[in-house]
Amino acid sequence: MIGFTYKRRTYAPMVIESIGEPLSSPIESNGFYTEILIPMTLCSLTAHDKDDMRRFMTPT
């Protein structure tokens, strides 16, 4: 389980559902990535109602 703050909004509790590795990222001659963007899918543990969404949309 994780929680994170993004643009002054806190999202918690969340779980990491998947972490990807793009195969098309640029590499150097040794085969190491020169840069890479890692896609990550997060999911909540519970359903959210309108009060939860209001809390998410209010900056802390």
BELRAFEN-V10938 format. One record per backbone hydrogen bond with DSSP energy under -0.5 kcal/mol. CO is the residue of the C=O (numbers start at 1). NH is the residue of the N-H. E is the energy in kcal/mol with one decimal. If there is no record, write none. Layout:
co->CO nh->NH e->E
co->CO nh->NH e->E
This chain:
co->2 nh->14 e->-2.8
co->4 nh->11 e->-3.3
co->6 nh->9 e->-1.3
co->8 nh->60 e->-3.6
co->9 nh->6 e->-2.9
co->10 nh->12 e->-0.5
co->11 nh->4 e->-2.2
co->13 nh->45 e->-0.9
co->14 nh->2 e->-2.8
co->15 nh->17 e->-0.7
co->15 nh->43 e->-2.2
co->18 nh->41 e->-2.5
co->22 nh->25 e->-0.8
co->26 nh->34 e->-2.2
co->26 nh->35 e->-0.9
co->28 nh->31 e->-1.7
co->32 nh->28 e->-2.6
co->36 nh->38 e->-0.5
co->37 nh->39 e->-0.7
co->39 nh->20 e->-2.7
co->40 nh->42 e->-0.5
co->41 nh->17 e->-2.9
co->41 nh->18 e->-1.3
co->43 nh->15 e->-2.7
co->49 nh->53 e->-2.3
co->50 nh->54 e->-2.1
co->51 nh->55 e->-1.9
co->52 nh->56 e->-2.2
co->53 nh->57 e->-2.1
co->54 nh->58 e->-0.6
co->55 nh->58 e->-0.8
co->57 nh->59 e->-0.6
